[in-house]
Every structure is written in C-alpha cells, then in structure tokens.
C-alpha cells in the first residue's frame, strides 16, 4: 500500500500580516520616494548622466522581475512539483511589472540623451539608414507598449488563476495556467530578446550581437532564482513558510543557481571568443570599450565573481543545503547581476573609463524602495503559497 496514506494533510493557507510590517513598508516607500525626488533634481543638473543612471537601475530591476515571471512560466510548462510552495512569491514579484511601466517613463522622456540615433537625420549615418525601418521613434514606442502590455497580461492571468484555485481547488485552473504558460514561454523569449535589443543594445546602434538575447536571459534566470531564495528565506525569518519550504527546496534552487552560473559563463565566453576571433569592427567594438581602463577591471571582477566564485561554492552538496551559505551566494549573484547591467549600460556614456556618479546610486535605491513597498502591499492579498494546488502534497514531501 502506498505510503501516501501516512502523509499529513496539506496545511491551510498562511497569510502575510500587512499591519505587522506597515512601519517597514512606509519606511521603504518613504526612502524610495525621497531618493527618486533627489534623482529628478539631479536630472536638471546633469540630464545625460541621469538618463544613463536611470536606465541602469531600471534594467536591473526589470531583469529581476521578468526572471520571476520566467520561473513561474516554467513551473507550469513542465508541471513541476518542487516549486509549488515558492510559486506564489514568484507570481507576486512578477506582478511588479505595472510599477516598472511607470519607472520606465523617464527613459522615454530623456530618450534623446540615451538613444542618439533618434536625433540623427536621414543621410547622416549610412549604418543607421540601413536600420531605420527598425530604429525609429514610432516603432520603438509601439514595441515598448506591446512588451509591457503582454508581460502584464501573462503575469496577471497566471496569478489570477492561481489565487482563484485557492478557493475551491478546481483543477481547471491548473489547466488554464498551463495553457497561459505554454503561450507565455515564446512570448517571454521574444519580449526579453527584443527589449534587450531596444533598451540596451541600441545605445550603440553600430554594434550588434546574435547572442545578446541568450546572454541577457542567462543573467535574468540566474538572478530571478537568487531573488526567490532571498525572499523565501526572509519570509521564513519573519515566521512564515517554516513548515512549508524545507532544505530540500533550497537544495533544488541551489542546483538551478549552479546551472545558470555555468550557462551564463558559456554564453558570455562564446560571444566574446567568436566575435574577437572574427575581428569584425561592428562586433568587437562592444568588447574593446569594456577592455579599456577601469572597465577592464570591472569586467574581470564580473568574470571571476559571476562564474568562478559561485561555481566553486555551489559545486558541493553542503553549500546548496546550508541556508546561510546559499543565502550568501544568492546575494552575491544579485550583486554580480547589478555589476553586469552596469557594465552593459554605463560604458555607452563613459567610454574611456569608469566615472562613478552619485546619480548611479540614487535611482537604484529609489526604485528599490518603491518596488519593495509595492511588493509588501501585494503579498498580503493572498496566501503565501498555493493552498489547493493539486501538486502541493508532492511539493511538501519533496526529497532529492
């Protein structure tokens, strides 16, 4: 007879006490608002630096949120068991996408400083003329609207069906979520790739890379997994999910961290090696700038810190099952993702070397505070985990 008869029944829903953390929420919101105001003051003093610093901060948080949406989609596509207990927080983090729409508006308002191809008349640059069918303001704006709209729709429906299933456990919601996930997976790949083309690659419209989408995806997936590890551990430290998320779940999340650490290095090295070997000016100029002066130092820090350090630490089983170690590695990967985005964006402004500005930090802190404030508002609207998901019991008794 199956030992499933000895499994304890699934726990009832666990709800985040918003009132308990109202003080923290208000502090985070206030910090975010103050730093955003300071950022806009800086915009009048140094609009060019502000525009690049804002894009850097925005794109960093965008990679984290869309990474959580990716893992939500993958959960449903492969009908995973292990991720049921952490899926609700992935859904909540993906629902920050509407906030990112608002945070993207300054990129549009200060676009003339970022995307200089918008300021060039036809006939000035033959390379731009050849790409004018794609690189023009009207089409650019249309793509921005489409990207955010489709991401918000997918994230909203996945969370809506998930929350609705908490009420009666109807399996039709699982089927509906799977359908949305199957549709959302190619949409995710398309949107992430072309958003990366539009928002960061077009900072230098002469450069192009056919591996740019996979490279950005590798960072997105790894950073999204690192973020959910940190968020889940923070909730457990606050007294939630203690009987729901176990060391076995962290072990699997650690494995995924290791997998995408290797994948990031593989894609990054492949892009670098093939382009450098081909020695085509339109392809190598991206790396030439990032091998100059202080950018070369940061690039080496990224290579060592994003691959060699986490790879060595995540190989042993012990570090993936030891929560303090895993949290430290996850936090480190988030930091390396931040450095990666910085190296992607800022050399387009300071091509001769690193020039740190206070504006590099103000939008970063401001957006972080606002997003954390909104997340604490979202998290209390539903159970912290899907209480009537058909796979919940399998997830609760997970061993690997």
C-alpha positions in Angstrom: 0.0 0.0 0.0 1.3 3.5 -0.9 2.9 5.4 1.9 1.0 8.4 0.8 -1.8 7.5 3.2 0.6 8.4 6.0 1.2 11.9 4.7 -0.3 14.7 6.8 -3.0 16.7 5.1 -2.0 19.9 3.3 -1.7 22.9 5.6 -4.3 25.7 5.5 -3.4 29.0 3.9 -0.8 31.2 5.5 -1.3 34.9 5.2 1.2 37.8 5.5 0.2 40.2 8.2 0.4 43.5 6.4 -0.3 45.5 9.5 2.6 43.9 11.3 5.0 45.3 8.7 3.2 48.6 8.0 6.1 50.5 9.5 8.7 48.8 7.4 6.5 49.3 4.3 6.1 53.0 5.0 9.8 53.5 5.6 10.7 51.7 2.4 8.2 53.7 0.5 9.5 57.0 2.0 13.1 56.1 1.2 12.2 55.2 -2.3 10.2 58.5 -2.8 13.0 60.7 -1.3 15.7 59.1 -3.5 13.6 59.3 -6.6 13.0 63.0 -5.9 16.7 63.5 -5.5 17.3 61.7 -8.7 15.0 64.0 -10.6 16.8 67.0 -9.0 19.9 65.5 -10.4 18.3 65.2 -13.8 18.2 69.0 -14.1 21.8 69.3 -13.1 23.2 66.5 -15.3 20.5 65.2 -17.6 22.9 63.0 -19.6 24.3 61.2 -16.5 20.8 60.9 -15.1 19.4 59.2 -18.2 22.1 56.5 -18.2 21.9 56.0 -14.4 18.2 55.7 -14.5 18.3 53.2 -17.4 20.9 51.2 -15.4 18.7 51.0 -12.3 15.5 50.3 -14.3 17.0 47.5 -16.4 18.5 45.8 -13.3 15.1 45.6 -11.6 13.4 44.6 -14.8 15.7 41.6 -15.1 14.8 40.5 -11.6 11.0 40.8 -12.1 11.0 39.2 -15.5 13.2 36.5 -14.2 10.5 35.6 -11.6 7.9 35.6 -14.4 10.1 33.1 -16.3 10.3 30.7 -13.4 6.5 31.0 -13.0 6.0 30.1 -16.6 8.5 27.2 -16.5 6.8 25.8 -13.4 3.5 25.3 -15.3 5.1 24.3 -18.6 6.9 21.3 -17.0 4.2 20.7 -14.4 6.9 20.9 -11.6 6.2 19.7 -8.1 9.1 21.1 -6.2 8.3 24.8 -7.0 4.6 24.8 -5.9 5.5 26.1 -2.4 7.5 29.0 -3.7 5.4 29.8 -6.8 3.2 32.4 -5.1 6.1 34.6 -4.4 7.3 34.3 -8.0 3.8 35.4 -9.0 3.8 38.3 -6.6 7.2 39.5 -7.8 6.2 39.3 -11.4 3.1 41.4 -10.6 5.5 44.3 -10.0 5.6 44.7 -13.8 3.0 47.6 -13.8 5.2 49.5 -11.4 8.1 49.1 -13.8 5.9 50.6 -16.6 5.8 53.8 -14.5 9.5 53.6 -13.8 10.2 53.3 -17.5 8.6 56.7 -18.3 11.7 58.7 -17.6 13.6 56.6 -20.1 11.1 57.8 -22.7 11.2 61.4 -21.5 15.0 61.6 -21.5 15.4 59.4 -24.6 17.3 61.9 -26.6 20.3 61.6 -24.3 20.2 57.8 -24.4 19.3 56.9 -27.9 21.2 59.3 -30.0 20.1 57.6 -33.2 16.7 59.3 -32.6 18.4 62.7 -33.1 20.1 61.9 -36.4 18.6 63.0 -39.7 18.4 60.5 -42.6 21.6 60.5 -44.7 23.9 61.4 -41.8 24.9 57.8 -40.9 24.6 55.0 -43.5 24.5 52.3 -40.8 21.5 54.0 -39.2 19.8 54.5 -42.5 20.1 50.7 -43.2 18.4 50.1 -39.8 15.9 52.9 -40.0 13.0 50.5 -40.6 13.5 49.2 -37.1 15.2 52.0 -35.3 12.7 54.8 -35.4 10.8 56.5 -32.6 7.3 55.4 -33.6 8.1 51.7 -33.9 10.3 51.9 -30.7 7.4 53.3 -28.7 5.0 50.8 -30.2 7.3 48.0 -29.1 7.6 49.4 -25.6 3.8 49.4 -25.2 3.5 45.9 -26.6 6.3 44.5 -24.4 4.8 45.7 -21.2 1.3 45.0 -22.1 1.9 41.4 -23.0 4.1 40.8 -19.9 1.5 42.3 -17.6 -1.3 40.2 -19.2 0.6 36.9 -18.8 1.7 37.7 -15.2 -1.8 38.8 -14.2 -3.6 35.7 -15.6 -1.1 33.3 -14.1 -1.6 34.9 -10.7 -5.3 35.3 -11.0 -5.9 31.6 -11.8 -3.5 30.6 -9.0 -5.3 32.7 -6.4 -8.7 31.6 -7.6 -7.7 28.0 -7.2 -7.1 28.7 -3.5 -10.8 28.9 -3.0 -12.0 25.6 -4.3 -9.0 23.7 -5.7 -10.7 23.3 -9.1 -8.1 21.5 -11.4 -9.4 23.5 -14.4 -7.3 26.4 -13.1 -4.2 24.3 -13.3 -5.1 23.5 -16.9 -5.7 27.2 -17.6 -2.4 28.2 -16.1 -0.6 25.6 -18.2 -2.2 27.0 -21.3 -1.2 30.5 -20.5 2.3 29.3 -19.7 2.7 27.5 -23.0 1.7 30.7 -24.8 3.8 32.8 -22.4 7.1 30.9 -22.9 7.7 32.0 -26.5 6.3 35.4 -25.7 8.8 35.7 -22.8 11.7 34.8 -25.1 10.6 37.2 -27.8 9.9 40.2 -25.5 13.1 39.7 -23.4 15.3 39.5 -26.5 13.9 42.5 -28.3 13.6 44.6 -25.2 17.3 43.9 -24.7 17.9 45.0 -28.3 15.9 48.1 -27.9 16.8 49.4 -24.5 20.5 48.5 -24.1 21.9 47.3 -27.4 20.7 50.3 -29.3 22.7 52.6 -27.0 25.3 51.8 -29.7 23.4 51.3 -32.9 26.5 50.3 -34.8 27.1 47.2 -32.7 25.1 44.0 -33.0 25.1 40.5 -31.5 23.1 37.5 -32.4 23.8 36.0 -28.9 22.6 39.1 -27.0 19.2 37.6 -26.2 20.6 34.4 -24.7 23.2 36.3 -22.7 20.6 38.6 -21.1 18.4 35.6 -20.5 21.2 33.7 -18.7 21.6 36.6 -16.3 17.8 37.0 -15.9 17.2 33.4 -15.0 20.0 33.2 -12.5 19.2 36.5 -10.8 15.5 35.5 -10.6 16.3 32.3 -8.9 18.6 34.1 -6.5 15.9 36.6 -5.7 13.3 34.0 -4.8 15.8 32.3 -2.5 16.4 35.5 -0.6 12.7 36.4 -0.5 11.6 33.0 0.7 14.3 33.0 3.4 13.3 36.5 4.5 9.7 35.3 4.9 10.8 32.3 6.9 12.9 34.5 9.2 9.7 36.6 9.7 7.9 33.4 10.9 6.2 32.3 7.7 6.5 29.2 5.5 8.6 27.4 8.1 6.7 24.1 7.8 6.2 24.6 4.0 9.6 25.4 2.4 12.3 22.9 3.5 16.0 22.5 3.0 15.1 20.2 0.1 13.5 23.1 -1.8 16.6 25.2 -1.2 18.7 22.4 -2.4 16.9 22.4 -5.8 17.1 26.2 -6.0 20.8 25.9 -5.4 21.1 23.5 -8.2 19.4 25.9 -10.5 21.8 28.7 -9.4 24.7 26.4 -10.3 23.1 25.5 -13.7 22.6 29.1 -14.7 26.0 30.2 -13.4 27.5 27.7 -15.9 25.1 28.8 -18.7 25.9 32.5 -18.2 29.6 31.8 -18.5 29.1 29.6 -21.5 27.1 32.2 -23.4 29.3 35.0 -22.3 32.5 33.3 -23.3 31.1 32.0 -26.6 30.0 35.6 -27.6 33.4 37.0 -26.6 35.5 34.3 -28.2 33.7 34.1 -31.5 33.4 37.9 -32.0 37.0 38.5 -31.0 38.3 35.7 -33.3 36.3 37.1 -36.2 37.7 40.6 -35.6 34.8 42.3 -37.4 34.7 46.0 -36.2 31.0 46.2 -35.9 31.0 43.3 -33.5 34.2 43.8 -31.5 33.7 47.4 -30.5 31.5 46.5 -27.6 34.3 44.5 -26.0 37.0 47.0 -26.9 35.4 49.7 -24.8 34.9 47.3 -21.9 38.5 46.3 -22.0 39.6 49.9 -21.6 41.0 51.4 -18.3 38.6 50.9 -15.4 36.1 49.0 -17.4 38.6 46.2 -17.9 39.0 45.9 -14.1 35.2 45.6 -13.6 34.9 43.2 -16.5 37.5 40.9 -14.8 35.7 41.2 -11.5 32.5 40.2 -13.3 34.0 37.2 -14.9 35.6 36.0 -11.6 32.7 37.0 -9.4 29.8 35.8 -11.7 31.3 32.5 -12.6 34.4 31.2 -10.8 33.3 32.2 -7.3 29.7 30.9 -7.3 30.7 27.9 -9.4 33.2 26.7 -6.9 30.9 27.4 -3.9 27.8 25.8 -5.4 29.5 22.5 -6.5 29.4 20.8 -3.1 26.1 19.5 -1.9 26.7 21.0 1.5 26.6 24.7 0.4 23.3 24.1 -1.5 21.7 22.6 1.6 23.3 25.0 4.1 21.0 28.1 4.2 23.5 30.7 5.4 25.9 29.7 2.6 23.2 29.6 0.0 21.8 33.0 1.0 25.3 34.5 0.8 25.8 33.0 -2.7 22.4 34.2 -3.8 23.0 37.7 -2.6 26.4 37.6 -4.3 24.8 36.6 -7.6 22.3 39.5 -7.3 25.3 41.8 -6.8 27.0 40.4 -9.8 23.9 40.9 -11.9 23.9 44.5 -10.8 27.6 44.8 -11.9 26.7 43.1 -15.2 24.0 45.6 -16.0 26.3 48.5 -15.0 28.9 47.3 -17.4 26.3 46.9 -20.2 24.8 50.4 -19.8 27.4 52.9 -18.5 30.3 52.4 -20.9 28.0 53.9 -23.6 28.3 57.2 -21.7 31.9 56.9 -20.3 33.7 55.0 -23.0 37.2 56.0 -21.8 36.9 54.5 -18.3 34.7 54.2 -15.2 33.3 57.5 -13.8 31.1 56.8 -10.8 28.4 59.4 -10.1 26.0 59.8 -7.2 23.3 59.5 -9.8 24.3 55.9 -10.3 23.1 55.2 -6.8 20.1 57.5 -6.3 17.7 55.9 -8.8 18.9 52.4 -7.7 17.9 53.0 -4.1 14.8 54.9 -5.0 13.4 52.2 -7.3 14.3 49.5 -4.9 12.4 51.2 -2.1 9.3 51.7 -4.3 9.3 48.2 -5.6 9.7 46.8 -2.1 6.9 48.9 -0.8 4.6 47.7 -3.6 5.6 44.1 -3.0 4.7 44.3 0.6 1.3 45.6 -0.5 0.8 42.7 -2.9 2.0 39.9 -0.7 -0.8 40.3 1.8 -3.7 39.9 -0.7 -3.4 36.1 -0.9 -2.0 33.0 0.8 1.8 32.9 0.8 1.6 29.6 -1.1 -1.0 27.9 -3.3 -3.1 26.0 -0.7 -5.1 23.9 -3.1 -2.7 23.2 -5.9 -3.0 19.5 -7.0 0.8 19.2 -6.6 1.0 20.7 -3.2 1.4 17.4 -1.2 4.1 16.2 -3.5 5.9 19.5 -3.1 5.6 19.3 0.7 7.2 15.9 1.0 9.9 16.7 -1.5 13.2 14.8 -1.2 16.2 14.8 -3.6 
